[in-house]
Amino acid sequence: MSFKIESFIARRYLKGAEGKSEGRRFLKLVTFITIGGVVVGVSTLILALSIVRGFSTEIKEKVIGFGAHVQVESIRDAPLEGAAALQETIQSVEGVVSVDAVIQEFVLLRKSESEIEGVSIWGTQELPGYISQSMIAGQSTFQSDEKGRPGVVLGAKLAKSLGAEVGTLVTAFSVTSATTPSAMSRPRLAQFHVAGIYETSLANFDEIYVFVDLARAVTLLDYEEDQVSRLDVRVESGLDYTVAADRIDAQLEFPAIARPITDVYRSLFSWVKLQESIIPLIISIIIFVAAINIIGTLLIIILEKTSEMGVLASFGASASLRKRIFVRLGLYVGVVGVVLGELFAFVIAIIQLEFEVIPLPAEAYYMSAAPIEMSLFDFAWVGVLTILLCVASSYIPARYAAKIEPLKAIRSR
């Protein structure tokens, strides 16, 4: 087993850098501050990556929960004709998992004479899975009550605005018609009971979308039997939505078109990308600060240990050995900082996941607390990059240590 003197000396400098004199005790504080800087940098970077990753995943899950992966609609801004045949065609496309018919139009929803809201009624055969998982009251069903009134599922913001709760009766008014879209038709109305209330924290969604049974929407909006507003398509996990949309679009005839959900809600996904674009700036700042801290600390240690370097040189320690001592010291600073920083980041992330101690305004961020999605890959590459940075930063002061002349160093004691 080979014993490396540079490792032994580097560990001694890391553990006991204060020296003997009163003034040299400051070295230990400087060393702790440098390690602390690495800890803060590593933990900040991992938490920033976890939060941005969480934002991206949360927003994507919520939007896809409402609108599937790909939407097929008419380029003429009119109902799709021949919905049954289109469903069969799309279902045969490679990678497609399911195709759901949707009827969606704007209507007036009224609870009383003074409580009226404009909403987008969403007719579907089955409530989307994400909405079912987001129920905060009632049931995710359109089942009629004892008097035969069909059920409706509202968003929490809309329910609060209307003063509605589970069991409340509401009336929907529609003056649009799929058969005569350019003309104002006689108002049609339907009465519903509030069967359930959902909350996703997507403010623009929770206060607009109202879910009802597809057959009720057909009657209320005067659609024909084989007409729909659009078809929501879900594809296999891992399949790019744009690729899936192109495959589907190749099988469609004018005026039907397929659009990936990232295009349908382009502004929302652009906002997510903007959040992600901040990460390179954070990384650059952390790298710069960490490098300056390490270089400064090692230079201070070298200045305080000049005489010791001279003694080592007089005993035959080569310039290369003296250089390796401080490179090794930079490595140890990096390893200790990475271990403590990643442990600290992990603890903070767990606390946030369990107790949501970092709240967010849902109106601005579409969620009530900062999301966290930890990735083993983030922990790995941040740790490796930080250690390499510490070693690289220690090279400059290490070269200075290698150039110390033994005689001058000993006389400086």
SULWO-V481163 format. One line per field, one symbol per residue. phi: phi as a letter, one per 20 degrees, with the letter a starting at -180 (. if undefined). burial: # if it has 16 or more other ideal C-beta (glycine too) atoms within 10 Angstrom, else .. A space follows every 50 residues. Layout:
# SULWO-V481163
phi=???
burial=???
This chain:
# SULWO-V481163
phi=.eddffffffffffeceemeffffffffffffffffffgfffffffffff ffffggffffffffgecmecddbefelcgfemfffffffffeffneebcd fcdcbebddcdbfddccecdecebfbfggffffdfdbmcebdffefenef ecddfffffffemdbgnfeccddcdebfecfedeefgdcbdcdfeacdbd megfefedececfgfffgffeleefddbfacedddffnffffffffffgf eedgefcdcfffefdgffffffffffffggffffffffffffffffffff ffffdgffffffffeoffffffffgeffffffgfffffffffffffffff fffedlfdfcfffedmbebfeccfcfffffffffffffffffffffffff ffefegfffffff
burial=.....#..##..##..###.......#..##..##.############## ######.###.#############....##..#..##.##..#.##..## #####.#####....##.#.####..##.###.##.##.#.#.......# #########.##.#...###.#.#.###.........#.#.######### ###.##########.###.####...#########...#.#..##.##.. .#...#.#####.##..##..#..........#..##..##.###.##.# ##.#######.##...#...##################.###.###.##. .#.......#.#..###.######...##..##.###.###.##..##.# ##.#.#..##...
